Amino acid sequence: MLGGFAVLGLTGLIVGVRTKLGHEELLTAIYCQRRLSEPHGKFLDEIEQLSLLDADIKERLKLTVVD
């Protein structure tokens, strides 16, 4: 039971942070960290395959990752 409460609390924190930052900002932060150790071409393909984002967000994310 205590484990369940811990999971609910952690989920609440994650949802709060995600809502605060927004999808685009969260993805930008993740890709900026990953680009330090992985090739850029991999990111461009990965971003293109994200089905939850519209074309405008994908383009802004690509520009952020490549810069």
C-alpha positions as CSV (number, residue, x, y, z in Angstrom):
1,M,0.0,0.0,0.0
2,L,2.8,2.4,0.8
3,G,4.4,1.6,-2.5
4,G,1.2,2.5,-4.3
5,F,1.1,5.9,-2.5
6,A,4.8,6.4,-3.5
7,V,4.0,5.7,-7.2
8,L,1.0,8.0,-7.1
9,G,3.1,10.8,-5.6
10,L,5.9,10.3,-8.1
11,T,3.4,10.3,-11.0
12,G,1.9,13.5,-9.7
13,L,5.4,15.1,-9.7
14,I,6.1,14.0,-13.2
15,V,2.8,15.2,-14.5
16,G,3.3,18.6,-12.8
17,V,6.7,19.1,-14.3
18,R,5.6,17.9,-17.7
19,T,2.6,20.3,-17.6
20,K,4.8,23.1,-16.4
21,L,7.5,22.7,-19.1
22,G,5.3,21.6,-22.0
23,H,6.0,19.0,-24.6
24,E,8.3,21.1,-26.8
25,E,10.5,22.4,-24.0
26,L,10.8,18.9,-22.5
27,L,11.8,17.4,-25.9
28,T,14.2,20.2,-26.6
29,A,16.0,19.7,-23.2
30,I,16.2,16.0,-23.8
31,Y,17.6,16.3,-27.3
32,C,20.1,19.0,-26.3
33,Q,21.6,16.7,-23.7
34,R,21.6,13.7,-26.1
35,R,23.2,15.6,-28.9
36,L,26.4,15.8,-26.9
37,S,27.1,12.1,-27.4
38,E,25.0,11.0,-30.4
39,P,25.0,11.9,-34.1
40,H,22.6,14.6,-35.4
41,G,21.3,12.5,-38.2
42,K,19.8,10.0,-35.7
43,F,17.9,12.8,-34.0
44,L,16.4,14.2,-37.3
45,D,15.1,10.7,-38.2
46,E,13.7,10.2,-34.7
47,I,12.0,13.6,-34.6
48,E,10.4,13.0,-38.0
49,Q,8.9,9.8,-36.6
50,L,7.2,11.4,-33.6
51,S,3.5,11.1,-34.3
52,L,2.2,13.3,-31.5
53,L,3.8,16.5,-32.8
54,D,2.6,18.8,-35.6
55,A,4.9,19.9,-38.4
56,D,5.7,23.3,-36.9
57,I,6.9,21.8,-33.6
58,K,9.0,19.2,-35.4
59,E,10.7,21.9,-37.5
60,R,11.5,24.1,-34.4
61,L,12.8,21.0,-32.6
62,K,15.0,20.1,-35.6
63,L,16.4,23.6,-35.7
64,T,17.2,23.5,-32.0
65,V,18.9,20.1,-32.2
66,V,21.0,21.0,-35.2
67,D,22.3,24.4,-33.9
